[in-house]
Amino acid sequence: MKKVIIMIAASLTLAGCSFSSGGSGEGSGDQVTVEIYQGKVEFKEQFEELAAEYEEENPDVNIEITSVGGGNDYAGSLKTRFASGDEPEIFSIAGPTEAENFEEYLADVSDTASADAALEGSLEPVTKDEEVLGLPFNQEGYGLIYNKRVFEEAGVNAEEIQSYEDLESAVEELDSQKEDLGLESVFAFPAKEQWVPGNHLSNVFIAPEFDQQVLNAYEADSVEFEKGSEFQRMIDLQNDYSIQPTLTLDYSQQVEQHFSLEEVAIIQQGNWIYPSVEQMDPEFAEENMGIIPIPVEGFDGKMPVGIPNYWGVNKNSGEEEVQASKDFIDYLYTSEAGKEAVLQDFKFIPAYEGFDTENIADPLSKEIYQYASEGNTIGWVFLGYPGTWGDDIGGYIQEYLSGDMTWDEVEEESISRWENYRQ
């Protein structure tokens, strides 16, 4: 399979190890328990089903999965778990900032088969002193997800939307026909969720400052908002043409209600929403969902694609638990049963070699994989933001939308906050 270059780092050569699905502690008579603590609720049930299959093949291993997400503070809850001494064996971290925050707990996983199979460049954000501190979940991409049927009925060609002006014209056309199209509004902009504008949308307009490299952002002392005016007008466009009030609109309402029920034409989200939409309306999910990039001047037709999370293994666990944890992650990404589940059940875009990418399960993921395989991507630098800067700027944008801050103040406060974190 052709390697997909993740736009965050140069290649990394790692020595692999042989994979064994036999689990650890064989012959000891004792069952090893591995608790997995992770923040992606979208594949919770499918993940639990795969874990049950693994336990059948490895009766000496007990896999317990705790999924925290859907509006809850995963990172905060993970810190609480470690502070209380109730430490999971496997947990998820998001990029170099969280790898640094939890470094004292992270085992070196460079000896795993998964590390050897990871796509070129995907491990460097979580590598320090030649130790690999995490293994990729998957690749994800996000942009403007749209209703193909509505666009066609409105006479709007999504493929012709390249610039902001193209998008603005399309939005105005959709808005002018919204009653005939059965729409409440063009967008559902979930401004209640700080991460939507604060991490994801800011990333699109800030990534060019750092050459789209997450490590450049991670090491930067400041941020300049070179594309701040573009950022502002994209916020304004979504807000002005959205179901109101946007500050009370959350993720579940955006995805499971307004978009899945075809009350809006466009939402800013990623391929991770597919299982939720499919559950609401399988036919709509399969036939009427498309995705286009968020327009950025100089980066026309480029989709933000990156590694959202990494699996960390807790080195404070016992030797058997550490090995059992590594074995399970290897099972997930290098065994045939695991790879099938990753593609078909989890509906992931793989971040590893050895997958038949022709079998990527859903149309959104297929489109995003195509952008990635052709190199038409924008890097995920937001995983290198300092501290909780993504949430901070999300909060400032909420104040901007409520009229309590000007855009200039949003930029000023955000720059000051970034610099304070780096001191």
C-alpha positions as CSV (number, residue, x, y, z in Angstrom):
1,M,0.0,0.0,0.0
2,K,1.3,3.4,-0.8
3,K,2.3,5.3,2.3
4,V,0.3,8.4,3.1
5,I,2.6,11.2,4.2
6,I,1.1,12.9,7.3
7,M,2.0,16.5,7.0
8,I,3.5,16.9,10.4
9,A,7.1,15.6,10.2
10,A,9.7,13.8,8.2
11,S,10.1,10.1,8.1
12,L,11.0,8.1,11.2
13,T,12.7,4.7,11.0
14,L,11.8,2.3,13.7
15,A,12.7,-1.2,14.5
16,G,9.7,-3.5,14.7
17,C,9.1,-6.6,16.7
18,S,7.2,-9.8,16.0
19,F,3.5,-9.8,16.8
20,S,2.0,-12.3,19.1
21,S,-1.7,-12.4,19.8
22,G,-1.3,-14.9,22.6
23,G,-1.5,-12.2,25.3
24,S,0.8,-12.0,28.3
25,G,0.9,-14.0,31.4
26,E,0.4,-17.3,29.6
27,G,1.0,-20.3,31.8
28,S,0.8,-18.2,35.0
29,G,-2.8,-19.1,35.6
30,D,-3.5,-15.5,36.5
31,Q,-5.7,-13.3,34.4
32,V,-4.2,-9.9,33.4
33,T,-6.6,-7.0,33.4
34,V,-6.0,-4.1,31.0
35,E,-8.2,-1.1,31.4
36,I,-8.5,1.2,28.3
37,Y,-9.4,4.8,29.0
38,Q,-10.2,6.7,25.9
39,G,-12.2,9.7,24.6
40,K,-13.9,8.7,21.4
41,V,-17.4,7.6,22.2
42,E,-18.3,7.2,18.5
43,F,-16.9,3.7,18.3
44,K,-17.5,2.6,21.9
45,E,-19.8,-0.3,21.2
46,Q,-17.8,-1.6,18.3
47,F,-14.6,-1.4,20.4
48,E,-16.2,-3.4,23.2
49,E,-17.3,-6.1,20.8
50,L,-13.7,-6.4,19.4
51,A,-12.4,-6.6,23.0
52,A,-14.8,-9.4,23.7
53,E,-13.5,-11.3,20.7
54,Y,-9.9,-10.8,21.9
55,E,-10.8,-12.1,25.3
56,E,-12.2,-15.3,23.8
57,E,-8.9,-15.9,21.9
58,N,-6.9,-14.8,25.0
59,P,-8.7,-16.1,28.1
60,D,-5.8,-15.0,30.3
61,V,-6.5,-11.3,29.5
62,N,-9.4,-9.2,30.7
63,I,-10.0,-6.0,28.7
64,E,-12.1,-3.3,30.3
65,I,-13.0,-0.2,28.2
66,T,-14.0,3.1,29.7
67,S,-15.1,5.7,27.1
68,V,-15.3,9.4,28.2
69,G,-16.5,12.0,25.7
70,G,-19.6,13.4,24.1
71,G,-19.2,16.8,25.8
72,N,-17.3,15.6,28.8
73,D,-13.7,16.7,29.6
74,Y,-11.7,13.7,28.7
75,A,-8.2,15.2,29.4
76,G,-9.4,16.6,32.8
77,S,-10.9,13.3,33.8
78,L,-7.7,11.5,32.8
79,K,-5.7,13.8,35.0
80,T,-8.1,13.1,37.9
81,R,-7.6,9.3,37.4
82,F,-3.9,9.6,37.6
83,A,-4.0,12.0,40.5
84,S,-6.2,9.6,42.5
85,G,-3.9,6.6,41.8
86,D,-6.6,4.8,39.8
87,E,-4.4,4.5,36.7
88,P,-5.6,2.8,33.5
89,E,-3.2,0.5,31.6
90,I,-3.9,2.1,28.2
91,F,-5.1,5.7,27.6
92,S,-5.4,8.1,24.8
93,I,-3.4,11.3,24.3
94,A,-3.7,14.0,21.6
95,G,-0.4,14.9,20.1
96,P,2.8,16.4,21.6
97,T,1.2,18.7,24.1
98,E,-0.6,15.9,25.9
99,A,2.4,13.6,25.4
100,E,4.4,16.1,27.4
101,N,1.7,16.4,30.1
102,F,1.6,12.7,30.7
103,E,5.2,11.8,29.8
104,E,6.0,10.4,33.3
105,Y,3.4,7.7,32.7
106,L,4.2,6.8,29.1
107,A,6.0,3.6,28.2
108,D,8.3,3.3,25.2
109,V,6.3,1.4,22.5
110,S,8.9,1.4,19.8
111,D,9.2,-2.3,20.2
112,T,5.7,-3.0,18.9
113,A,4.6,-4.3,15.5
114,S,2.2,-1.3,15.4
115,A,5.1,1.2,15.6
116,D,6.8,-0.6,12.8
117,A,3.7,-0.4,10.6
118,A,2.8,3.2,11.4
119,L,2.7,5.5,8.4
120,E,5.7,7.7,7.7
121,G,5.9,10.7,9.9
122,S,3.0,9.7,12.1
123,L,5.1,8.9,15.2
124,E,7.4,11.9,15.3
125,P,5.0,14.2,17.3
126,V,5.0,11.7,20.2
127,T,8.7,10.7,19.9
128,K,11.3,11.9,22.4
129,D,14.9,10.9,22.8
130,E,14.2,8.0,20.4
131,E,11.4,6.7,22.5
132,V,8.0,6.3,20.9
133,L,5.4,7.4,23.5
134,G,2.2,6.7,21.6
135,L,0.7,4.8,18.7
136,P,-1.8,6.4,16.3
137,F,-5.6,5.7,16.5
138,N,-6.3,6.5,12.9
139,Q,-6.3,9.4,10.5
140,E,-9.2,11.9,10.5
141,G,-10.2,14.8,8.3
142,Y,-12.7,17.6,8.6
143,G,-14.2,20.3,6.5
144,L,-17.7,21.3,5.4
145,I,-20.0,18.3,5.2
146,Y,-22.9,19.0,2.9
147,N,-26.2,17.4,1.8
148,K,-25.7,16.3,-1.8
149,R,-29.4,16.2,-2.6
150,V,-30.0,19.7,-1.3
151,F,-27.1,21.1,-3.3
152,E,-28.3,19.4,-6.5
153,E,-31.8,20.7,-6.1
154,A,-30.5,24.2,-5.5
155,G,-28.3,24.0,-8.5
156,V,-25.1,24.4,-6.5
157,N,-22.0,22.4,-7.6
158,A,-19.9,21.6,-4.6
159,E,-16.9,20.8,-6.8
160,E,-16.8,24.4,-8.0
161,I,-16.4,25.7,-4.4
162,Q,-12.8,26.6,-4.1
163,S,-12.5,30.1,-2.7
164,Y,-14.3,31.9,0.1
165,E,-16.2,33.9,-2.5
166,D,-17.4,30.7,-4.1
167,L,-18.6,29.4,-0.7
168,E,-20.3,32.7,0.2
169,S,-22.1,32.7,-3.2
170,A,-23.2,29.1,-2.7
171,V,-24.5,29.9,0.8
172,E,-26.4,32.9,-0.4
173,E,-28.0,30.8,-3.1
174,L,-29.0,28.0,-0.7
175,D,-30.4,30.6,1.7
176,S,-32.5,32.2,-1.0
177,Q,-34.1,28.8,-1.7
178,K,-34.3,27.4,1.9
179,E,-38.0,27.3,2.1
180,D,-38.4,25.4,-1.2
181,L,-35.5,23.1,-0.1
182,G,-37.1,22.3,3.3
183,L,-34.3,23.9,5.2
184,E,-34.4,25.8,8.5
185,S,-31.0,27.4,7.8
186,V,-28.0,26.7,5.6
187,F,-25.7,25.9,8.6
188,A,-25.9,24.5,12.1
189,F,-22.9,26.1,13.8
190,P,-22.4,24.6,17.3
191,A,-20.8,27.6,18.9
192,K,-21.6,26.1,22.3
193,E,-18.7,23.7,21.6
194,Q,-15.4,25.5,22.1
195,W,-13.5,23.0,20.1
196,V,-15.3,23.5,16.9
197,P,-14.1,27.1,16.3
198,G,-11.3,27.0,18.9
199,N,-9.4,24.0,17.8
200,H,-10.6,22.9,14.4
201,L,-11.5,26.1,12.6
202,S,-8.6,28.1,14.1
203,N,-6.2,25.3,12.9
204,V,-7.2,25.9,9.2
205,F,-6.1,29.5,9.4
206,I,-3.2,29.2,11.8
207,A,-1.5,26.1,10.3
208,P,0.1,28.1,7.4
209,E,2.0,30.2,9.9
210,F,3.8,27.0,11.1
211,D,4.3,25.4,7.7
212,Q,1.5,23.0,8.7
213,Q,3.9,21.3,11.1
214,V,2.5,20.4,14.5
215,L,6.0,20.5,16.1
216,N,6.6,24.0,14.8
217,A,3.4,25.1,16.6
218,Y,4.5,23.1,19.7
219,E,7.8,24.9,19.8
220,A,6.5,28.4,18.9
221,D,6.7,31.2,21.5
222,S,3.9,33.2,19.9
223,V,1.2,33.2,17.2
224,E,0.5,36.1,14.7
225,F,-2.9,35.5,13.2
226,E,-1.7,36.2,9.7
227,K,-5.0,35.0,8.4
228,G,-7.1,36.4,11.2
229,S,-9.4,38.3,8.9
230,E,-10.1,35.1,6.9
231,F,-10.8,33.3,10.2
232,Q,-13.2,36.0,11.3
233,R,-15.2,36.0,8.1
234,M,-15.6,32.2,8.2
235,I,-16.9,32.5,11.8
236,D,-19.3,35.2,10.7
237,L,-20.6,33.3,7.6
238,Q,-21.4,30.2,9.6
239,N,-23.0,32.2,12.4
240,D,-25.0,34.5,10.3
241,Y,-26.6,31.7,8.2
242,S,-27.0,29.2,11.1
243,I,-29.9,28.0,13.1
244,Q,-30.1,30.3,16.1
245,P,-29.0,30.8,18.8
246,T,-25.6,29.3,17.9
247,L,-24.3,29.7,21.5
248,T,-26.7,27.1,22.7
249,L,-26.3,24.7,19.8
250,D,-24.2,21.7,20.7
251,Y,-22.5,18.9,18.7
252,S,-25.3,16.3,19.1
253,Q,-28.0,18.8,18.0
254,Q,-25.8,19.8,15.0
255,V,-25.1,16.3,13.9
256,E,-28.0,14.0,15.0
257,Q,-30.8,16.5,14.7
258,H,-30.3,19.3,12.3
259,F,-28.0,17.6,9.8
260,S,-29.3,14.0,10.0
261,L,-32.9,15.2,9.7
262,E,-31.9,17.4,6.7
263,E,-32.9,20.6,8.4
264,V,-29.6,22.3,7.3
265,A,-27.4,21.9,4.2
266,I,-23.9,22.3,5.6
267,I,-22.0,21.6,8.9
268,Q,-18.4,22.0,9.9
269,Q,-17.4,18.5,11.0
270,G,-15.3,15.5,10.2
271,N,-15.6,11.9,9.1
272,W,-16.1,10.7,12.7
273,I,-19.8,11.8,12.5
274,Y,-20.6,9.1,9.9
275,P,-21.6,6.4,12.5
276,S,-24.0,8.8,14.2
277,V,-25.6,9.9,11.0
278,E,-25.8,6.3,9.7
279,Q,-27.6,5.3,12.9
280,M,-30.2,8.1,12.3
281,D,-30.7,7.5,8.6
282,P,-28.5,4.8,6.8
283,E,-29.7,5.8,3.3
284,F,-29.0,9.5,3.8
285,A,-25.5,8.7,5.3
286,E,-24.6,6.5,2.4
287,E,-26.0,8.5,-0.5
288,N,-26.2,12.2,0.4
289,M,-23.2,13.1,2.5
290,G,-20.2,14.8,0.9
291,I,-17.3,16.9,2.2
292,I,-15.4,19.9,0.8
293,P,-12.4,21.8,2.3
294,I,-12.8,25.0,4.3
295,P,-11.5,27.7,1.9
296,V,-8.2,29.2,2.8
297,E,-6.4,31.6,0.5
298,G,-3.3,30.0,-1.0
299,F,-4.5,26.5,0.1
300,D,-7.4,26.0,-2.2
301,G,-8.7,22.4,-2.3
302,K,-6.7,21.2,0.8
303,M,-8.4,19.2,3.6
304,P,-7.2,19.2,7.2
305,V,-6.0,15.7,7.8
306,G,-4.1,14.3,10.8
307,I,-3.8,11.9,13.7
308,P,-6.4,12.9,16.3
309,N,-5.2,10.6,19.2
310,Y,-2.5,8.2,20.2
311,W,-2.6,5.2,22.4
312,G,-0.3,5.5,25.4
313,V,0.7,2.5,27.6
314,N,1.1,3.2,31.3
315,K,4.6,2.3,32.3
316,N,3.6,2.3,36.0
317,S,1.6,-0.9,35.4
318,G,3.1,-4.2,36.1
319,E,5.4,-5.9,33.5
320,E,2.7,-8.3,32.5
321,E,0.1,-5.5,32.1
322,V,2.5,-3.5,30.0
323,Q,3.1,-6.4,27.7
324,A,-0.6,-7.3,27.5
325,S,-1.4,-3.7,26.6
326,K,1.2,-3.7,23.7
327,D,-0.1,-7.1,22.5
328,F,-3.7,-5.8,22.4
329,I,-2.8,-2.7,20.4
330,D,-0.8,-4.9,18.0
331,Y,-3.8,-7.1,17.7
332,L,-5.9,-4.1,16.8
333,Y,-3.7,-2.8,14.0
334,T,-1.7,-5.8,12.7
335,S,-4.0,-8.9,13.0
336,E,-6.5,-9.6,10.3
337,A,-9.5,-9.6,12.7
338,G,-8.3,-6.2,14.2
339,K,-7.7,-4.7,10.8
340,E,-11.2,-5.7,9.6
341,A,-12.8,-4.2,12.7
342,V,-10.8,-1.0,12.2
343,L,-12.0,-0.6,8.7
344,Q,-15.5,-2.0,8.7
345,D,-16.8,-1.5,12.3
346,F,-14.8,1.5,13.6
347,K,-15.0,3.1,10.2
348,F,-11.4,4.4,10.7
349,I,-9.1,5.7,8.0
350,P,-6.0,3.6,8.9
351,A,-2.7,5.2,10.0
352,Y,-0.8,2.0,9.3
353,E,0.5,0.0,6.4
354,G,-1.0,-3.4,5.7
355,F,-4.6,-2.3,5.3
356,D,-6.7,-2.7,2.1
357,T,-7.7,0.9,1.7
358,E,-10.2,-0.1,-1.0
359,N,-12.3,-1.4,1.9
360,I,-12.5,2.0,3.8
361,A,-16.1,1.8,4.9
362,D,-17.9,5.1,4.4
363,P,-18.0,7.7,1.7
364,L,-16.7,10.6,3.9
365,S,-13.6,8.6,4.9
366,K,-13.0,7.6,1.3
367,E,-13.0,11.2,0.2
368,I,-10.7,12.3,3.0
369,Y,-8.3,9.4,2.3
370,Q,-8.2,10.5,-1.3
371,Y,-7.1,14.0,-0.3
372,A,-4.5,12.5,2.0
373,S,-3.1,10.1,-0.5
374,E,-2.7,12.9,-3.0
375,G,-1.1,15.2,-0.5
376,N,-3.9,17.8,-0.7
377,T,-3.9,18.4,3.1
378,I,-3.5,21.0,5.8
379,G,-1.7,19.8,8.9
380,W,-3.2,19.5,12.3
381,V,-1.1,22.0,14.2
382,F,-3.8,22.4,16.9
383,L,-2.4,19.4,18.7
384,G,0.7,21.5,19.3
385,Y,-1.2,24.4,20.8
386,P,0.1,25.3,24.3
387,G,-1.9,24.3,27.4
388,T,-5.6,24.6,26.7
389,W,-5.2,27.4,24.2
390,G,-7.7,25.8,21.8
391,D,-10.4,25.9,24.4
392,D,-9.3,29.4,25.4
393,I,-9.7,30.9,21.9
394,G,-13.0,29.0,21.6
395,G,-14.2,30.8,24.7
396,Y,-13.0,34.2,23.3
397,I,-15.0,33.4,20.1
398,Q,-18.1,32.7,22.1
399,E,-17.6,36.2,23.7
400,Y,-17.2,37.7,20.2
401,L,-20.5,36.0,19.1
402,S,-22.3,37.3,22.2
403,G,-21.0,40.8,21.5
404,D,-18.8,41.0,24.6
405,M,-15.5,41.1,22.6
406,T,-14.4,42.6,19.3
407,W,-12.4,40.5,16.9
408,D,-9.3,42.6,17.6
409,E,-9.7,41.7,21.2
410,V,-10.1,38.0,20.4
411,E,-6.7,38.1,18.6
412,E,-5.0,40.2,21.3
413,E,-6.2,38.0,24.1
414,S,-5.4,34.8,22.2
415,I,-1.8,36.0,21.4
416,S,-1.3,37.0,25.1
417,R,-2.6,33.7,26.3
418,W,-0.3,31.7,23.9
419,E,2.8,33.7,25.1
420,N,1.9,33.2,28.7
421,Y,1.7,29.5,28.3
422,R,5.1,29.5,26.7
423,Q,6.8,31.4,29.5
